[in-house]
Amino acid sequence: MSQVTNWSLDPLLHGNLPTTVLESIFENMTFVREFYIMILMLSVTYPIVHKVLLYNFERYREIKTHGKQIVVLHHAVEALILSLSLPFFTYYMIRVNFQIHELEEVVSSFRSLAIILSTFMMMYLMEIASRYDGARAIILFHHLLAATDGLMVFLFPTSVMLKTASILVYFIVFEAFTFVGLFMYRIFPNSKVTPKIIFAGMVMFGGSRPIQVLWIGAAVFGSWGEENSGAKWQGIMQIVVTVILTVLQFWTLQIHFKLWKRCITKGARSNASTTKHKGRIVTSHKITSITSTSDVDTIDEEAAVPKDNRDDEQYDKQATVCG
């Protein structure tokens, strides 16, 4: 008691904070330091990726609408971060959910999961902040619901909350291929690989959702009989959140399907246009400046399909509903 009573501002100016004061501010300095480093790295990733895209991709430089360029940037960053996080996230999820370890090892794994979870939430909050102009309510609702669910782990640090929240965040990494497809759609719209990547993303995205629901249900069922009084209402809440997020995620599949169908249609028309121009070159000696790829590179995305399928703007605003 005397140590606390006699303490003054002097240590702030000339020494270290007393341990009791430091621990009262930051319960675990290791977590705070690692979390700060992750957020710092995340904040500089966006300008670095932006410069790389500007330097290497002409189509990125040609995007006139600033909002669309931001969307492409977020798709590239999210695809990069989710892909790099997959092996590490999987490793810690296996350790926590399917292995038995000593208490200290489990605490360390939980801390690593919390850092990854927090980093993902910050990534999506940065997206909301950068896309303030014309942001859609459905995107705000989805991302804020996911971020709030992650925050609940810190408000109610129970087993069922940590398990279910980490499972929901973990399945975000399986959307990496989806973001790769969205990026390729804007940067390589005429590539034959683009519709294949989009289709693969749809399969991976849609196939992982039922596993997510089953895993959440198993985690809630396994925690139902715990002595913790909050286990039941927290489990029910997490099931409700999972259902809402899963419905939104399956709803986005129809947008992905329209985009994939659009790519197929555009590819067919591009091939027809190329064949037509080749025929003109052979039959007409007066045409000397036409190449077999001239129109393919300047194809108008809005003219590639009928008017009822012109949903690029809607897709750009909705396709980031994920996680």
C-alpha positions, 0 to 999 in steps of 0.5 A: 500500500505504501508503494502506491501511496508514495508514487508520484509523476517522477517515474514518468519523467525519469524512470519506468512505470511501477509494475502495478500501474503498467499491468493495470493499463496493459494486462499483457504487454506481449499481446499489445506489442504484437498487435501494434506491430501487426496493425503497423504492418497492415497500415503500410501494406495498402500504400505499398500494394497501391504503388506496386499496382500503379507501376506494374498494371496499366489497367489499374492506372486507367481506372478513372473512378477513385472509388473503383480503384480503392475497391481493386486495391482492397481486393488485392490486399485482402487476397494477399493477407488472407493467403499468407495467413492461411497456414499460420491460422490453420496451425493455431486452430488445430492446436487449440481445437484438436490437440491437448497441450499444457496450460502455458502453450494453450495460452500462447496459442489463444493469444496468437489467435486473438492477434490474427482475429484482431488484425482481420477485423482491423482490415475490414474496418479500414475498408469501411473507413476508406470506402466512406463515399457511397458505402452500402448499408449491407456492407456496413452491417456485415462488417460491423457485425463481424467486428462486434462479434470479435469484440465480444471475445474481449468482453466475455472471454469464455471458451465458447466465445473464443472458439466460435469467434475464431471459427468465424474469422478462420473461414474468412481465409477461404475467401482469398481466391474470391478476392483474387478472382475479383482482382483479375476481373478488373486487371485481366478481364480478357484472360482465359484464366479469369473465369476459372479463378472466379469459378474456383473461388465460388466453389471454395467459398460456397463449399466452406460455408456448410463446414463453418456452420457445422463447426460452430454448432459442434463448438456450441454443443460441446460447451453447452454443459459448461459450468459458466453461466453465460455459455448457453446464451453466448452459444445461442447468440453465436449461432444466430450471428453465424446464420445471419453471416452465412445467409449474407455469404450465400447471397453473394454467390449469386453476384459471383455467378453473374460475374463469372457468367459475364466473363464467359460471355465476354470471352466468347464475344472476344474470340468471335471478334478476333476471328472476324478481324483475322478474316478481314485481314485475309480478304482485304488488302486495303486493311493494313493496321488491324491486328487480331487483338485490337478490339479485345484489349479495348472491349467495353465491359458494359457492352459485353452482356445484355443490359439486365446483367450490367451489375458491375457497380452493384458487384463492386459495392456488394462483393466485399460482403464476406467473412 
